[in-house]
């Protein structure tokens, strides 16, 4: 149907950041590269009184706009719901954009230009398709003080978000990458793609591993991880 919908599957990167230490360098450019490669990038900012809120909003908004996605700000206790809602909203918008381009090419009209009955049918199709389409999502964490010293919050948020996505009819799979607050610009893959909640939980037990730390852009690393799956 569309470059952003490949074989009935939507590819997404969800960036969770307090814009505090490393991700912002080159993140907007990396999000644009991801979008050009068929991966939508959305962003969630964590409300953190210790960070520069104005600068943080600019970073979060810039990542999402360059990545063709959506953005939100969230309190840490609401993170799992925010991630789930943003993932589904982004998927819905991706489908709507794809359908809109198809309609424009075939009949020359936008969805908003259709008469009410036809518009309702198209909207129902988009909602149904969104419930059944497969989602492949990579969560990139770039957080420092906002998460405190306890990775349990991060792990709990990802698992709850994933459990919510799995209630859909379509298949969902997830991977997790995190940046280390101690070493700006470094990251590690906490969990490779999985469709099982148990496997996700087991992998995230090692969310701060001692080894396997790389440098560079975690968003570009997420692109490589996504492309590796599709090459296989």
C-alpha positions as CSV (number, residue, x, y, z in Angstrom):
1,X,0.0,0.0,0.0
2,X,2.7,2.5,1.0
3,X,6.4,2.7,1.8
4,X,5.6,3.0,5.5
5,X,3.4,-0.1,5.4
6,X,5.5,-3.0,4.3
7,X,3.7,-6.4,3.8
8,X,0.9,-5.5,6.2
9,X,3.3,-4.2,8.9
10,X,4.1,-0.8,10.3
11,X,7.6,0.0,11.5
12,X,8.0,2.5,14.3
13,X,10.6,3.9,16.6
14,X,9.4,5.5,19.8
15,X,11.9,7.8,21.4
16,X,11.5,8.4,25.2
17,X,13.7,11.3,26.3
18,X,14.2,13.9,28.9
19,X,16.5,15.7,26.4
20,X,19.1,15.7,29.1
21,X,22.3,14.2,28.0
22,X,23.1,12.6,24.7
23,X,20.3,11.9,22.2
24,X,19.6,15.4,21.0
25,X,22.9,15.5,19.1
26,X,22.0,14.5,15.6
27,X,18.7,13.0,16.7
28,X,16.6,15.1,14.4
29,X,18.7,14.3,11.4
30,X,18.7,10.6,12.4
31,X,14.9,10.6,12.6
32,X,14.7,12.1,9.1
33,X,16.9,9.3,7.8
34,X,14.7,6.7,9.5
35,X,11.6,8.2,8.0
36,X,13.2,8.2,4.5
37,X,13.9,4.5,5.1
38,X,10.2,3.7,5.8
39,X,10.3,3.9,9.6
40,X,8.1,6.4,11.5
41,X,9.7,8.0,14.5
42,X,7.6,9.4,17.3
43,X,8.8,11.0,20.6
44,X,7.8,11.2,24.2
45,X,9.3,13.8,26.5
46,X,9.5,13.1,30.2
47,X,8.5,15.9,32.5
48,X,11.6,16.7,34.4
49,X,11.9,19.8,36.6
50,X,15.7,19.6,36.4
51,X,15.9,19.8,32.6
52,X,15.5,22.8,30.3
53,X,11.8,22.4,29.4
54,X,11.9,24.8,26.5
55,X,14.8,23.1,24.9
56,X,13.4,19.7,25.7
57,X,10.1,20.5,23.8
58,X,12.1,21.7,20.8
59,X,14.1,18.4,20.7
60,X,11.0,16.2,21.2
61,X,9.0,18.1,18.6
62,X,11.9,18.2,16.2
63,X,12.4,14.4,16.4
64,X,8.8,13.6,15.7
65,X,8.4,16.1,12.9
66,X,11.5,14.9,11.1
67,X,10.5,11.3,11.7
68,X,6.9,11.7,10.3
69,X,5.5,10.8,13.7
70,X,3.7,12.3,16.7
71,X,4.9,13.6,20.0
72,X,3.7,13.9,23.6
73,X,4.9,15.0,27.0
74,X,4.3,12.6,29.9
75,X,4.8,12.2,33.7
76,X,6.9,9.1,34.4
77,X,4.0,7.4,36.2
78,X,1.9,7.7,33.0
79,X,4.6,6.5,30.6
80,X,3.3,3.1,29.7
81,X,-0.1,4.5,28.7
82,X,1.4,7.4,26.8
83,X,3.7,5.0,24.9
84,X,0.8,2.7,24.0
85,X,-1.5,5.6,23.0
86,X,1.2,7.3,20.9
87,X,2.1,4.0,19.1
88,X,-1.5,3.4,18.1
89,X,-2.2,7.0,17.1
90,X,1.0,7.0,15.0
91,X,-0.1,3.8,13.3
92,X,-3.5,5.2,12.6
93,X,-2.1,8.3,11.1
94,X,0.3,6.3,9.0
95,X,-2.6,4.3,7.6
96,X,-4.8,7.4,7.0
97,X,-1.9,9.1,5.1
98,X,-1.4,6.0,3.0
99,X,-5.1,5.6,2.2
100,X,-5.3,9.3,1.4
101,X,-2.4,9.1,-1.0
102,X,-4.1,6.2,-2.8
103,X,-7.4,8.0,-3.0
104,X,-5.7,11.1,-4.3
105,X,-3.9,9.1,-7.0
106,X,-7.1,7.2,-8.1
107,X,-9.9,9.8,-7.8
108,X,-8.1,13.0,-7.2
109,X,-9.8,13.8,-3.9
110,X,-8.6,13.9,-0.3
111,X,-10.5,12.0,2.4
112,X,-11.9,15.3,3.8
113,X,-13.4,16.0,0.4
114,X,-15.5,12.9,0.2
115,X,-19.2,13.0,0.8
116,X,-20.2,11.9,4.4
117,X,-21.2,8.3,3.6
118,X,-18.0,7.5,1.7
119,X,-15.9,9.3,4.3
120,X,-17.5,7.2,7.0
121,X,-16.7,4.0,5.1
122,X,-13.1,5.1,4.6
123,X,-12.8,6.0,8.3
124,X,-14.2,2.6,9.4
125,X,-11.7,0.8,7.1
126,X,-8.8,2.8,8.6
127,X,-9.9,1.9,12.1
128,X,-10.4,-1.8,11.3
129,X,-7.1,-2.0,9.4
130,X,-5.4,-0.3,12.3
131,X,-6.7,-3.0,14.7
132,X,-5.5,-5.8,12.5
133,X,-2.2,-4.5,11.1
134,X,1.1,-5.9,12.5
135,X,3.3,-3.5,14.5
136,X,7.0,-3.7,14.8
137,X,8.3,-1.2,17.3
138,X,11.6,-0.2,18.8
139,X,11.6,1.8,22.0
140,X,14.7,4.0,22.4
141,X,15.2,5.3,26.0
142,X,17.3,8.4,26.5
143,X,16.7,9.3,30.1
144,X,18.7,10.2,33.1
145,X,17.5,11.9,36.3
146,X,13.8,11.6,35.3
147,X,14.0,7.8,35.7
148,X,16.0,8.1,39.0
149,X,18.4,5.3,39.8
150,X,15.8,2.5,39.5
151,X,15.4,0.8,36.1
152,X,12.2,-0.9,37.3
153,X,10.2,2.1,36.1
154,X,11.5,1.7,32.6
155,X,11.0,-2.1,32.5
156,X,7.4,-1.8,33.9
157,X,6.5,0.9,31.4
158,X,7.7,-1.2,28.4
159,X,6.0,-4.4,29.6
160,X,2.6,-2.7,30.3
161,X,2.7,-0.9,27.0
162,X,3.5,-4.2,25.2
163,X,0.7,-6.0,27.0
164,X,-1.7,-3.3,25.8
165,X,-0.6,-3.6,22.2
166,X,-0.9,-7.4,22.3
167,X,-4.7,-7.1,22.9
168,X,-5.1,-6.0,19.3
169,X,-5.8,-8.6,16.6
170,X,-2.7,-7.7,14.7
171,X,0.7,-9.1,15.8
172,X,3.0,-6.8,17.8
173,X,6.8,-7.2,18.3
174,X,9.1,-5.0,20.2
175,X,12.8,-4.2,20.8
176,X,14.4,-1.9,23.3
177,X,17.5,0.3,23.1
178,X,18.7,2.6,25.9
179,X,21.3,5.3,26.2
180,X,23.5,5.5,29.3
181,X,23.3,8.6,31.4
182,X,26.9,8.0,32.7
183,X,28.4,8.0,29.2
184,X,26.8,10.6,26.9
185,X,26.4,9.3,23.3
186,X,26.6,5.6,24.2
187,X,23.8,3.1,24.0
188,X,23.1,-0.6,24.3
189,X,20.4,-3.0,22.9
190,X,18.6,-4.2,26.0
191,X,16.2,-6.5,24.1
192,X,16.1,-7.7,20.5
193,X,12.8,-8.2,18.8
194,X,10.3,-10.4,20.6
195,X,6.6,-11.1,20.5
196,X,6.6,-12.6,24.0
197,X,6.0,-10.7,27.2
198,X,8.0,-13.3,29.2
199,X,11.0,-12.9,26.9
200,X,10.8,-9.2,27.1
201,X,10.8,-9.2,30.9
202,X,13.7,-11.6,31.0
203,X,15.8,-9.4,28.7
204,X,15.0,-6.2,30.5
205,X,16.3,-7.7,33.8
206,X,19.7,-6.9,32.3
207,X,18.7,-3.4,31.3
208,X,22.0,-2.0,32.5
209,X,24.5,-4.6,31.2
210,X,28.2,-4.1,31.8
211,X,29.1,-4.9,28.2
212,X,27.9,-4.4,24.7
213,X,28.0,-0.6,24.9
214,X,28.3,1.2,21.5
215,X,28.6,4.8,20.5
216,X,26.8,6.9,17.9
217,X,23.1,7.5,17.3
218,X,20.7,5.1,18.9
219,X,18.1,6.1,16.4
220,X,20.3,4.9,13.6
221,X,21.1,1.8,15.5
222,X,17.3,1.2,15.7
223,X,17.2,1.5,11.9
224,X,19.9,-1.0,11.5
225,X,18.1,-3.4,13.9
226,X,14.9,-3.0,11.9
227,X,16.6,-3.5,8.5
228,X,18.4,-6.5,9.8
229,X,15.1,-8.2,10.6
230,X,13.7,-7.4,7.1
231,X,16.9,-8.6,5.4
232,X,16.5,-11.9,7.2
